[in-house]
Amino acid sequence: MSTAVIAAAFATAGTLVAAPSATASSIPDLSSHNPLDELGRPTERTQAEIRALADQPWMPADIRNMLLSALAFAAGDNGDGGPELPEDAPTFTQFYWPTVSGSCIGGELDAVGTAIAVPGPAEIPAPGAADGQTAFVFTALGTAPAAAEQGGMHVNWVNINTLQHGATPLGNHGINPDGPATLSGTADTGHGTVVALVSGRVHTADGPCDFIPTAAIIDAR
């Protein structure tokens, strides 16, 4: 699946309004089981229920595309797998694939970007996350410090239990002030299973760097 298709799906994402014909019985229930396996990947059941939700006749096409595109990343439909998470890892979810920005370091070298999500309540990473919120952090490895003004990097997310969704900007909150450039932000995701995709532009002291998308499915219960 091309990154252009994924980016286009998120660029056109609008307001999600459930049709009057949508009933509680027509929405898959992911609240009764762990949506992720021991490595933080979506289980077969979770994958099936996300697809079932996306196939509801009342689901807007842009949100359907977003769900299916992010699921394709998270489940490894592109033929690759996500990184294994250590058994003693803190409560966070790592986005499944590193992302890349060409000629980002000193205008010559490519930079690898990584992202994590931390469900609240959590005081760190800055700016922290209260109960019912999720903090997102994106790091452009090997780069100069982040510029004070940002505005180009976003996390697009959908809570598939509550149908809350949004686009959360990531900014400079003082993480790694000497570099590499690290951006963060907090979203009012609520509790449930959150499908998220991050992409956009990081402004470093050396200039802007555009990163292709990477995705995650987060257990924010």
Backbone bond lengths (Angstrom), bond angles and torsions (degrees), N, CA, C in turn:
res aa  C-N    CA-C-N  psi(-1)  N-CA   C-N-CA  omega(-1)  CA-C   N-CA-C  phi
1 M - - - 1.460 - - 1.516 108.99 -
2 S 1.308 118.08 128.33 1.456 120.98 -174.98 1.508 110.78 -76.75
3 T 1.336 116.07 150.37 1.457 120.47 177.27 1.513 111.14 -66.70
4 A 1.325 117.72 -25.87 1.461 120.08 178.54 1.521 110.51 -64.22
5 V 1.336 117.01 -40.35 1.460 120.82 178.51 1.519 110.08 -63.71
6 I 1.352 116.45 -43.58 1.457 120.38 -179.52 1.517 110.75 -64.76
7 A 1.328 115.98 -46.15 1.462 119.50 -179.38 1.518 110.95 -62.11
8 A 1.321 116.88 -39.26 1.461 120.07 -179.65 1.510 111.36 -65.08
9 A 1.346 116.54 -37.92 1.463 120.14 179.70 1.519 110.73 -61.69
10 F 1.344 117.23 -41.22 1.445 119.83 -179.73 1.519 111.98 -77.14
11 A 1.303 117.66 -33.29 1.460 120.12 -178.74 1.515 111.11 -63.78
12 T 1.349 117.11 -29.00 1.453 120.55 -177.72 1.509 112.65 -98.26
13 A 1.348 117.76 5.37 1.460 120.44 -177.47 1.520 109.82 -62.31
14 G 1.345 116.16 131.12 1.453 121.36 -179.32 1.508 110.94 -120.35
15 T 1.332 116.64 -153.49 1.450 122.01 -177.51 1.506 109.78 -82.94
16 L 1.334 116.43 131.53 1.458 121.64 -179.93 1.513 109.01 -92.71
17 V 1.324 117.24 118.37 1.451 122.92 177.99 1.511 107.58 -127.40
18 A 1.325 117.61 119.51 1.454 120.81 179.60 1.521 109.30 -69.75
19 A 1.319 116.55 135.57 1.446 121.73 179.78 1.514 109.91 -68.50
20 P 1.348 118.40 154.19 1.451 120.64 179.92 1.516 112.54 -57.62
21 S 1.348 117.32 -26.82 1.455 120.03 -177.67 1.512 112.89 -77.56
22 A 1.360 117.13 -10.66 1.463 119.95 -179.93 1.512 109.64 -73.73
23 T 1.311 117.01 126.33 1.450 122.40 179.52 1.512 109.63 -119.10
24 A 1.338 115.90 165.32 1.461 119.86 -179.54 1.520 111.20 -59.72
25 S 1.348 116.64 -33.31 1.458 119.72 -177.87 1.515 112.49 -71.96
26 S 1.347 117.51 -18.26 1.461 120.21 -178.51 1.515 113.06 -90.16
27 I 1.351 117.65 -6.32 1.454 121.74 -178.42 1.518 108.92 -103.44
28 P 1.325 119.08 122.45 1.463 121.03 179.79 1.525 111.22 -56.22
29 D 1.337 116.12 141.38 1.458 122.35 -179.53 1.514 109.58 -101.14
30 L 1.357 116.66 108.96 1.453 120.85 178.72 1.515 112.14 -102.37
31 S 1.328 117.87 12.25 1.458 120.14 -174.39 1.516 113.17 -85.62
32 S 1.338 118.55 -11.91 1.451 120.66 -172.31 1.512 113.14 -98.29
33 H 1.321 119.15 4.66 1.456 120.48 179.72 1.519 109.16 -149.80
34 N 1.337 115.57 162.27 1.455 120.41 176.82 1.523 108.50 -73.12
35 P 1.338 118.76 120.29 1.463 119.78 -175.72 1.515 114.21 -75.39
36 L 1.350 117.48 -11.35 1.463 121.55 -175.15 1.519 110.41 -118.54
37 D 1.334 116.21 151.65 1.452 120.09 175.21 1.520 109.98 -85.23
38 E 1.361 116.91 -172.27 1.455 120.42 -173.89 1.521 113.04 -67.55
39 L 1.337 117.80 -15.25 1.461 121.96 178.17 1.524 112.17 -103.03
40 G 1.334 116.73 9.15 1.449 120.01 177.92 1.514 114.90 82.30
41 R 1.345 117.73 14.00 1.454 121.56 179.63 1.526 109.53 -97.51
42 P 1.335 118.69 154.07 1.467 120.19 178.48 1.527 110.91 -64.29
43 T 1.340 116.05 134.65 1.457 120.20 176.93 1.529 109.85 -71.78
44 E 1.336 115.78 167.44 1.464 119.87 177.63 1.529 110.25 -58.75
45 R 1.340 116.48 -39.55 1.463 119.44 179.67 1.528 111.01 -64.47
46 T 1.336 115.97 -43.54 1.460 119.39 178.71 1.518 111.05 -61.25
47 Q 1.331 117.08 -43.78 1.460 120.49 178.84 1.526 110.87 -58.96
48 A 1.334 116.06 -44.50 1.471 119.85 -178.96 1.521 111.20 -64.43
49 E 1.340 117.36 -38.69 1.453 120.11 -177.53 1.525 111.92 -73.60
50 I 1.345 116.88 -33.94 1.466 119.14 175.63 1.529 109.83 -65.54
51 R 1.324 116.66 -42.61 1.469 119.63 177.97 1.522 110.77 -63.66
52 A 1.346 116.70 -38.94 1.460 119.67 178.87 1.522 111.03 -64.41
53 L 1.331 116.69 -40.09 1.462 120.21 176.85 1.523 110.60 -63.85
54 A 1.329 116.86 -44.31 1.467 120.73 -179.07 1.519 111.65 -63.47
55 D 1.338 117.39 -27.52 1.469 121.46 -177.29 1.518 113.61 -87.28
56 Q 1.341 117.95 1.06 1.463 119.43 177.84 1.532 109.50 -61.36
57 P 1.330 118.17 137.23 1.475 120.34 -175.56 1.519 113.98 -63.13
58 W 1.342 117.45 -22.42 1.457 119.81 -179.16 1.525 113.10 -89.33
59 M 1.331 117.50 -3.86 1.465 120.76 -175.99 1.527 110.55 -73.69
60 P 1.347 119.11 124.13 1.469 120.82 176.78 1.523 111.11 -58.56
61 A 1.321 116.19 144.16 1.466 120.72 -175.33 1.517 112.34 -60.72
62 D 1.344 118.15 -36.73 1.459 119.26 -177.41 1.528 111.31 -68.07
63 I 1.338 117.32 -39.06 1.457 120.30 177.86 1.527 110.04 -70.77
64 R 1.334 117.73 -37.39 1.468 120.78 176.47 1.531 110.21 -59.43
65 N 1.319 116.38 -46.28 1.466 120.10 179.73 1.525 111.17 -62.33
66 M 1.337 117.20 -39.99 1.444 120.86 -179.92 1.527 111.03 -63.28
67 L 1.331 116.88 -46.26 1.460 120.72 179.78 1.520 111.55 -60.56
68 L 1.331 116.54 -47.76 1.456 120.41 -175.88 1.526 111.64 -70.64
69 S 1.328 117.54 -35.20 1.458 120.18 178.72 1.526 110.99 -67.05
70 A 1.333 116.12 -45.72 1.461 119.36 179.40 1.519 111.05 -65.80
71 L 1.339 116.86 -37.80 1.461 119.91 177.73 1.522 111.04 -63.85
72 A 1.322 117.15 -37.85 1.462 120.35 178.95 1.528 110.80 -61.22
73 F 1.342 116.87 -40.81 1.463 120.35 175.72 1.522 110.33 -63.91
74 A 1.346 116.43 -51.26 1.459 120.88 -171.48 1.517 112.90 -67.57
75 A 1.338 117.08 -35.33 1.461 120.76 -176.40 1.515 112.67 -86.68
76 G 1.343 117.43 -8.24 1.458 119.99 177.98 1.510 113.49 84.18
77 D 1.331 117.70 27.88 1.462 120.27 -179.88 1.519 112.45 -66.65
78 N 1.349 117.01 -11.30 1.459 119.21 178.04 1.521 111.88 -89.26
79 G 1.353 115.99 8.30 1.453 120.28 174.98 1.516 113.75 91.30
80 D 1.321 118.30 1.25 1.454 121.71 179.30 1.515 108.09 -116.15
81 G 1.311 117.23 164.24 1.448 121.26 178.94 1.504 110.90 -115.22
82 G 1.324 116.17 163.08 1.446 120.50 177.92 1.517 110.79 -82.00
83 P 1.311 117.24 165.34 1.461 120.68 -179.54 1.522 111.16 -70.80
84 E 1.323 116.78 144.77 1.447 120.00 175.91 1.526 109.42 -73.44
85 L 1.329 115.93 140.00 1.451 120.89 -179.21 1.526 109.71 -98.62
86 P 1.324 119.27 140.54 1.457 120.66 -179.96 1.516 111.59 -64.66
87 E 1.353 116.59 149.78 1.448 120.73 -177.06 1.527 112.07 -64.64
88 D 1.345 117.66 -30.91 1.453 121.18 -177.23 1.528 112.20 -98.36
89 A 1.323 117.09 23.28 1.463 120.65 -177.73 1.527 110.51 -67.06
90 P 1.340 117.73 148.39 1.467 119.97 174.05 1.518 109.81 -68.06
91 T 1.325 115.09 177.76 1.464 119.75 -177.19 1.524 109.59 -76.77
92 F 1.303 115.54 90.20 1.457 120.70 175.72 1.518 107.66 -153.88
93 T 1.314 115.62 163.39 1.457 122.13 175.39 1.518 108.11 -120.92
94 Q 1.305 116.51 125.37 1.466 121.07 176.44 1.518 109.44 -86.97
95 F 1.326 116.37 136.49 1.463 119.24 175.66 1.527 108.23 -64.79
96 Y 1.329 116.16 148.83 1.460 120.65 -159.81 1.519 115.08 -73.33
97 W 1.305 117.98 -29.78 1.464 119.65 -179.10 1.515 110.56 -131.80
98 P 1.327 117.18 140.78 1.463 118.52 168.82 1.528 109.44 -62.51
99 T 1.303 116.33 150.92 1.452 121.23 177.13 1.531 108.28 -116.99
100 V 1.304 116.87 163.35 1.468 120.80 -170.29 1.524 110.59 -130.71
101 S 1.343 115.22 143.86 1.457 122.35 171.02 1.517 108.36 -125.43
102 G 1.316 116.74 121.97 1.456 121.26 -177.66 1.518 113.02 -73.40
103 S 1.322 115.94 140.46 1.473 123.10 175.64 1.524 112.12 52.24
104 C 1.317 115.17 42.36 1.465 120.32 -176.20 1.522 112.11 -90.30
105 I 1.320 118.16 -35.69 1.460 121.98 -175.43 1.525 109.18 -89.49
106 G 1.326 116.45 111.22 1.452 121.15 -179.14 1.512 113.30 61.83
107 G 1.318 118.14 20.84 1.456 122.30 -179.33 1.508 114.00 72.70
108 E 1.330 117.56 9.52 1.461 120.55 -175.99 1.530 113.41 -129.59
109 L 1.328 117.40 -46.09 1.453 120.88 -172.49 1.528 111.38 -96.14
110 D 1.344 115.55 148.46 1.456 120.39 175.99 1.524 109.97 -74.43
111 A 1.327 115.79 147.63 1.464 121.87 176.54 1.517 109.26 -114.40
112 V 1.324 115.98 140.98 1.459 122.55 175.65 1.522 108.35 -98.05
113 G 1.320 116.46 133.24 1.454 121.42 178.72 1.517 111.21 -110.67
114 T 1.330 116.82 140.73 1.454 122.09 176.35 1.522 108.94 -128.79
115 A 1.333 116.36 154.98 1.453 120.41 -178.41 1.520 110.03 -141.40
116 I 1.340 115.61 149.39 1.458 121.82 173.95 1.524 108.86 -134.66
117 A 1.338 115.40 160.40 1.459 122.64 174.10 1.521 108.55 -125.58
118 V 1.334 117.04 136.34 1.459 122.47 -178.26 1.527 108.45 -125.57
119 P 1.343 118.29 105.95 1.467 119.54 176.99 1.527 111.05 -67.35
120 G 1.330 116.03 142.44 1.452 120.22 178.28 1.520 112.55 -80.07
121 P 1.344 116.42 169.73 1.464 125.54 3.17 1.525 112.50 -78.43
122 A 1.325 116.32 135.20 1.459 122.50 179.55 1.519 108.24 -154.60
123 E 1.339 116.43 130.22 1.462 120.12 178.93 1.520 111.56 -78.48
124 I 1.320 116.81 -30.30 1.451 121.73 176.86 1.505 108.32 -123.52
125 P 1.319 118.87 152.30 1.467 127.73 1.63 1.524 112.33 -74.87
126 A 1.339 115.39 155.06 1.464 120.78 177.18 1.527 109.13 -59.47
127 P 1.336 118.61 140.29 1.461 126.85 8.33 1.524 114.70 -89.02
128 G 1.322 119.25 17.11 1.450 122.43 179.11 1.514 112.28 82.49
129 A 1.340 115.47 170.92 1.458 120.97 -178.60 1.519 109.26 -144.88
130 A 1.318 116.87 130.05 1.457 122.18 176.02 1.525 109.36 -82.43
131 D 1.322 116.33 174.07 1.457 120.85 175.60 1.533 108.82 -59.06
132 G 1.329 116.10 130.96 1.460 119.65 -177.69 1.516 113.82 88.70
133 Q 1.323 116.84 2.53 1.458 121.56 176.72 1.531 109.62 -117.15
134 T 1.326 116.02 164.30 1.461 122.45 174.82 1.518 108.71 -133.39
135 A 1.339 116.00 130.83 1.462 121.37 176.18 1.524 108.84 -94.79
136 F 1.325 116.22 137.32 1.461 122.69 178.29 1.526 108.98 -117.73
137 V 1.333 116.34 139.53 1.461 121.81 179.30 1.522 109.04 -132.26
138 F 1.331 116.14 132.02 1.464 122.21 177.49 1.517 108.64 -123.76
139 T 1.352 117.26 129.42 1.458 122.45 -179.59 1.520 110.31 -122.60
140 A 1.334 116.14 127.23 1.463 122.45 175.69 1.514 107.84 -95.46
141 L 1.316 117.18 97.40 1.455 122.31 -170.88 1.527 111.75 -63.96
142 G 1.352 115.18 137.62 1.451 121.18 175.19 1.508 115.50 81.34
143 T 1.311 117.58 3.42 1.461 120.49 -174.82 1.528 112.03 -94.58
144 A 1.329 114.90 169.89 1.458 121.54 173.07 1.529 109.38 -69.22
145 P 1.344 118.06 167.29 1.472 119.83 178.77 1.521 112.33 -56.78
146 A 1.311 115.36 156.14 1.460 121.01 178.64 1.522 110.71 -70.94
147 A 1.315 115.85 141.66 1.459 120.18 174.03 1.528 109.31 -69.01
148 A 1.323 115.96 156.59 1.463 120.03 -178.62 1.517 111.14 -64.16
149 E 1.331 116.63 -40.93 1.464 121.30 -178.81 1.524 109.80 -95.45
150 Q 1.301 116.54 129.53 1.453 121.48 179.67 1.532 109.40 -120.83
151 G 1.317 117.69 -126.16 1.464 119.90 176.10 1.517 114.47 107.91
152 G 1.348 118.78 -1.86 1.465 118.89 -176.85 1.506 115.63 -110.27
153 M 1.345 118.22 -7.93 1.459 121.71 -177.49 1.529 109.30 -109.13
154 H 1.339 116.61 129.69 1.458 121.57 -178.08 1.524 111.12 -134.89
155 V 1.327 114.59 152.32 1.462 121.56 168.16 1.525 107.48 -110.05
156 N 1.319 116.48 118.75 1.462 121.99 174.23 1.520 107.80 -95.33
157 W 1.325 117.77 129.61 1.462 120.75 -172.91 1.518 111.48 -142.85
158 V 1.337 113.98 154.81 1.462 122.58 175.40 1.517 108.17 -138.51
159 N 1.329 117.67 128.86 1.458 122.65 170.56 1.523 107.06 -87.90
160 I 1.322 117.21 110.26 1.461 119.68 -172.35 1.522 112.72 -80.56
161 N 1.340 118.14 -3.77 1.460 120.86 171.55 1.520 111.51 -86.67
162 T 1.340 115.85 -42.53 1.461 120.25 -174.16 1.522 113.27 -104.30
163 L 1.338 117.06 -13.21 1.467 124.50 -175.02 1.525 112.87 69.02
164 Q 1.348 118.03 10.55 1.465 119.14 168.79 1.519 108.56 -64.12
165 H 1.316 116.49 147.15 1.455 119.75 177.94 1.524 108.91 -155.68
166 G 1.322 115.41 163.20 1.454 118.87 179.82 1.511 112.01 -177.01
167 A 1.325 114.52 175.41 1.464 123.18 175.05 1.523 106.58 -124.41
168 T 1.329 116.82 111.12 1.463 122.14 -174.22 1.524 110.56 -102.53
169 P 1.322 118.31 119.74 1.469 120.16 178.26 1.518 110.97 -72.81
170 L 1.328 115.90 145.76 1.456 121.79 175.15 1.524 108.66 -105.69
171 G 1.330 116.28 135.34 1.456 120.73 -177.79 1.519 111.95 -132.35
172 N 1.322 115.42 -179.49 1.456 122.07 -179.90 1.525 108.94 -86.53
173 H 1.336 116.05 109.08 1.461 121.32 179.52 1.523 111.52 -113.63
174 G 1.329 116.78 26.27 1.448 121.29 172.53 1.517 115.41 83.66
175 I 1.315 118.14 10.85 1.462 120.37 176.44 1.536 108.27 -79.42
176 N 1.324 116.95 132.61 1.474 122.24 -178.67 1.533 111.56 52.06
177 P 1.330 118.07 61.17 1.469 120.40 -176.04 1.526 113.72 -62.37
178 D 1.336 117.54 -21.83 1.463 120.94 178.22 1.527 112.29 -96.57
179 G 1.317 117.02 8.29 1.448 122.16 -178.57 1.516 111.76 97.35
180 P 1.308 119.24 160.02 1.466 125.88 -1.74 1.529 112.43 -70.29
181 A 1.327 115.85 164.42 1.455 121.14 -179.39 1.522 109.66 -59.71
182 T 1.328 115.67 124.83 1.462 121.49 -178.08 1.518 108.98 -133.70
183 L 1.308 116.31 125.44 1.466 122.40 -179.14 1.521 109.42 -116.65
184 S 1.327 115.85 153.64 1.453 119.84 -179.85 1.519 110.28 -150.87
185 G 1.324 114.88 166.67 1.455 121.59 178.20 1.513 109.91 -170.95
186 T 1.324 116.16 162.87 1.458 122.04 -177.40 1.521 109.82 -122.55
187 A 1.340 115.30 135.94 1.462 121.45 -178.44 1.519 110.28 -118.92
188 D 1.322 116.60 144.29 1.464 122.22 175.10 1.523 108.96 -84.63
189 T 1.331 115.89 70.48 1.464 120.98 -174.06 1.512 113.07 -77.14
190 G 1.336 118.32 -21.65 1.449 120.92 -171.94 1.512 110.60 73.92
191 H 1.330 116.20 -175.44 1.454 121.67 179.77 1.520 110.15 -93.23
192 G 1.317 116.54 143.59 1.458 120.82 178.22 1.515 111.37 140.14
193 T 1.317 115.50 -160.91 1.459 122.45 178.48 1.524 108.39 -96.56
194 V 1.329 115.93 121.57 1.465 121.65 -174.40 1.526 109.09 -112.61
195 V 1.323 116.17 125.03 1.458 122.63 173.48 1.527 107.18 -97.11
196 A 1.336 117.11 124.71 1.461 120.41 -174.22 1.517 110.97 -133.33
197 L 1.330 115.15 147.23 1.458 121.87 176.67 1.521 108.22 -139.56
198 V 1.341 116.19 129.26 1.464 121.36 -177.29 1.526 109.65 -116.24
199 S 1.304 116.36 139.06 1.462 121.70 176.06 1.519 108.20 -166.62
200 G 1.325 115.58 168.45 1.457 119.41 175.90 1.519 112.70 134.26
201 R 1.317 115.47 -155.42 1.463 122.77 -172.34 1.522 111.42 -114.67
202 V 1.328 115.02 130.13 1.462 122.31 173.36 1.531 107.64 -103.70
203 H 1.319 116.64 127.83 1.462 121.16 176.18 1.530 108.78 -95.06
204 T 1.337 115.98 112.48 1.462 120.74 177.12 1.523 108.85 -102.40
205 A 1.345 115.84 173.34 1.464 119.87 177.63 1.522 111.65 -63.13
206 D 1.339 117.29 -20.50 1.467 121.38 178.90 1.525 113.18 -91.74
207 G 1.341 116.88 -11.84 1.457 119.56 -177.81 1.522 111.66 135.84
208 P 1.343 116.60 179.78 1.467 120.72 -176.07 1.532 112.21 -80.49
209 C 1.336 115.02 149.65 1.465 122.33 176.92 1.531 108.48 -134.23
210 D 1.316 116.74 125.12 1.461 122.16 -179.94 1.524 110.20 -97.90
211 F 1.339 116.46 127.80 1.455 122.09 -177.18 1.528 110.52 -113.35
212 I 1.337 115.28 137.53 1.457 120.59 175.94 1.527 108.82 -73.81
213 P 1.341 119.39 163.58 1.469 120.79 -172.65 1.521 114.16 -70.59
214 T 1.331 114.24 153.51 1.455 122.98 165.23 1.516 107.01 -139.38
215 A 1.341 117.19 157.03 1.472 120.43 -169.07 1.511 111.22 -133.82
216 A 1.335 114.46 164.91 1.456 121.80 176.38 1.523 109.59 -155.25
217 I 1.313 115.50 156.29 1.458 122.35 168.98 1.519 106.88 -117.42
218 I 1.328 116.78 124.71 1.461 122.74 -167.60 1.527 110.11 -116.15
219 D 1.317 116.14 130.18 1.455 121.86 173.51 1.524 107.82 -87.07
220 A 1.329 116.94 97.29 1.469 122.44 -175.21 1.526 110.68 -105.72
221 R 1.315 116.23 40.69 1.470 119.21 -179.08 1.519 111.75 -83.07
